[in-house]
Structure formats: C-alpha cells, structure tokens
Amino acid sequence: MSTFDEAARAPAVPAPVAAEAPAPRRPLLAGNWWRHLVAIVAIVICLFPVVYIASAAFSANPSLTGASAIPSKLTLHNFGLLLHGSTATSEQTFASVHYVRWFVNSMIVCFSTAILTVLLGALAAYAFSRFRFTGRRMGMLFLLLIQMFPQLLAIVAIYLIVLKVGGVVPQIGLNTLTGLVLVYMGGALGVNTWLLKGFFDTIPADLDESARVDGATPAQVFWGVVLPLATPVLAVVGLFSFVFTLNEFAIVSALIGTKNNFTLPLGMRGFIDQQYGQHWGPFAAGVLIAAIPAVLLFQFLQRYIVSGLTAGGVKG
C-alpha cells in the first residue's frame, strides 16, 4: 500500500474552531436611567406644540382656553375655511380664501431662496477655500462681521434700498416676490458661505490636482469632484434656508403690502391679530398644513446627507 493510500484512509482531524468572543454586555438601565429621563423630557417638550396645534386644528372649539390634547369633537371645518373660504361676514374669515395663494407664494419664495443660496454660497465658498487672491482675508472677515448684527437693525435700510431699486427695475421692487427672494438670499449668503467654506477646507486639495492632471477643467473639478463630496453641508444649508424663509415675518411684513403677495406668516397673522375676533381653529389648521413641506423636505434630504457622508469617507 502506498503512502498516498494510507494518508487517504487516515481519519480526518477536525480543524480547530476559534472560541467565540463573549457578546458585550449592555449597560443596565439602573446606570443610565437619567439618560432615558432626559430623552423622554426632550421628546415631550418637542411634541407638545405639535400635539396642541393638531388638537386645535381638528377641534370644533374656536378658543384655545378649552383646548385639550385630545379634542372632544373632531371636525374638518377649520381646513374647509382655509381651502374653500367662508361665507361669514368677518373680514378676516372671508380672507381665508387666499390661503392657497399664500401657500403657493411661500413655496415659491422658500424653494427659490434655498436653491439660490446653496448655489451662490457654494461658488463663493469654493473660491474662498481654494483660491488665494487680494482681499480674500478681508472679505471673509467682512462676511463674519455683518453676521454680528441682527436683521431687524437693517429693515429700514433694506426697505429704502428695495424702494429705490424698484423705481428703476419694478420687477424687484416692493410688493414683489422676486425682490423678497433677493433680500432673503443676500441675508443668508454670509453665514452660509462661512459654513460651506469650512466644509470645503476639509476636502483634500489633492483631489482637485488629480482631476486637473486627468484633464478636467476648473468647472468639471467643481461640479464633478468637490460638489458631490459636499452634499451633506449643501443639504443642511438648503434645509436651513427653507425653514428660515418659511418662518420669517419681520422682513416680509415690511416689503409686502399686497394681500395677493402675502406669504404664510404674514397672511396667517390676520387670523389672530384681532382683540375679539381671533380664529384659532383656522390658524392652527393653516400652521399644520404649512409644516408638511418642511417635514417632507427633511425626509427627502436625509438620504443625501447619509450618502454624501459615505462618499466623502471613501478613499482610493
């Protein structure tokens, strides 16, 4: 019998199995009870306004004094007043037929401001991050300096500027959505440029050089290399610009005076600014509808934030 046959008939020796590492023990609840308590308190604080507004929107009681977390009688009458108008003699209730137009105006202003802010802010931040030119340091300091003053201090100046510019170019003057978008975009461009510039600084400049060696133009480097890696901060800037514009009241109240051009904050104020004629039901319903676009936008941008972070962390 050959050595090969003996080796074939020999019993197989089982391979050694590595001992499984014990699973890490989860911390006991007794040691982390305060974290759960803090989380529960934070959730309650965040959800309380939403629950209260939702209750008032679906409640038949027009007053907030008797409102509760769960309304005693559910109704869609408040939403009907907003979407279809009312035959009541109250002037402001009759004005509720404009809610759809206010909603459309707000969406136009918010999306336009968010897109233009992200686009122009990214271009300016890329220039400050990658290029060296005269006045670069002073320009960044100036952008930071103007952010120290609140916009309320500049309302009079903004009003006069828009008034004078409207005399030359009526399309961007007072009572125009285009002029309002330009004002919002200019106010948010400074802080967003700083935010984007800080993120661009974390992207290695070697990627730009590698793309140029491969024959990419400066525009291809920006749009094809740097911008996809900056997706997380672009999504954050766009979301913040949208939410800020949706909630802003002071500037729009100074620049817009025509009811057909009202945005939601300015138009909805009319339901609660009367001493004896507050309409809290339609107001709560309108606020609830206005929150839907912001929630949907956050859900849509969430995947871009995650995918951008993953793409930026891969090398090679």
Residue pairs with C-beta under 8 A, 6 or more apart in sequence:
29 36
50 291
51 69
52 67
52 69
53 284
53 287
53 288
54 284
54 288
55 67
55 68
55 69
55 70
55 71
56 64
56 67
56 71
56 280
56 281
56 284
57 78
57 79
57 281
57 284
57 285
57 287
57 288
58 71
58 74
58 75
58 76
58 78
59 67
59 71
59 72
59 73
59 74
59 75
59 281
60 71
60 73
60 74
60 75
60 77
60 281
61 67
61 71
61 72
61 73
61 281
62 278
62 279
62 280
62 281
63 280
64 280
77 281
78 281
78 282
78 284
78 285
79 285
79 289
81 93
81 96
81 279
81 281
81 282
81 285
82 96
82 99
82 100
82 282
82 285
82 286
82 289
83 99
83 100
84 97
85 94
85 96
85 97
86 93
86 94
86 96
86 97
87 94
88 94
90 277
90 279
92 270
92 271
92 274
92 277
92 279
93 279
93 282
95 259
95 267
95 270
96 271
96 279
96 282
98 259
98 260
98 262
98 267
99 267
99 286
101 260
101 262
102 262
102 263
102 264
102 266
102 267
102 268
103 264
103 289
103 290
105 177
105 261
105 262
105 263
105 264
106 245
106 246
106 263
106 264
106 290
107 293
108 177
109 177
109 180
109 181
109 184
109 245
109 263
110 241
110 242
110 245
110 246
110 293
111 242
112 181
113 181
113 184
113 185
113 188
113 241
113 242
113 245
114 238
114 239
114 241
114 242
114 245
115 238
116 181
116 185
117 184
117 185
117 188
117 189
117 192
117 237
117 238
117 241
118 192
118 234
118 237
118 238
118 241
120 185
120 189
121 188
121 189
121 192
121 193
121 195
121 196
121 237
122 196
122 227
122 230
122 234
123 222
124 189
124 193
124 196
124 197
125 192
125 193
125 194
125 195
125 196
125 197
125 199
125 200
126 196
126 200
126 222
126 226
127 133
128 136
128 139
128 140
128 193
128 197
129 197
129 200
129 201
130 200
130 205
130 208
140 194
140 197
143 190
143 191
143 193
143 194
144 190
144 194
146 190
147 190
147 191
147 194
151 158
151 187
151 250
151 251
152 250
155 250
155 251
155 254
158 183
158 251
158 254
158 255
159 174
159 254
159 255
162 172
162 173
162 174
162 179
162 183
162 255
163 173
163 174
165 172
165 173
165 179
166 172
166 173
166 174
166 176
166 179
167 173
170 176
171 178
171 179
172 178
172 179
172 182
173 179
174 255
174 256
174 257
175 255
175 256
175 257
175 258
175 261
176 261
177 261
179 255
180 251
180 252
180 255
180 256
180 263
183 251
183 255
184 241
184 244
184 245
184 248
184 251
187 251
188 241
188 244
192 237
192 240
192 241
195 233
195 236
195 237
196 230
196 233
196 234
196 237
199 230
199 232
199 233
200 226
200 230
203 226
203 229
203 230
203 312
207 225
207 226
207 229
208 221
208 225
208 226
211 220
211 221
211 224
211 225
212 221
216 224
216 225
227 234
228 308
228 311
229 308
229 311
229 312
230 308
230 312
231 304
231 305
231 307
231 308
231 311
231 312
232 304
232 305
232 308
232 309
232 312
234 308
235 301
235 304
235 305
235 308
236 305
238 301
239 297
239 298
239 301
242 293
242 294
242 297
243 294
246 264
246 265
246 290
246 293
246 294
247 265
248 265
249 265
249 266
249 269
252 262
252 263
252 265
252 266
253 266
256 262
256 263
256 266
259 267
264 286
264 290
268 283
268 286
268 287
268 290
271 278
271 279
271 280
271 282
271 283
271 286
272 278
272 279
272 280
272 283
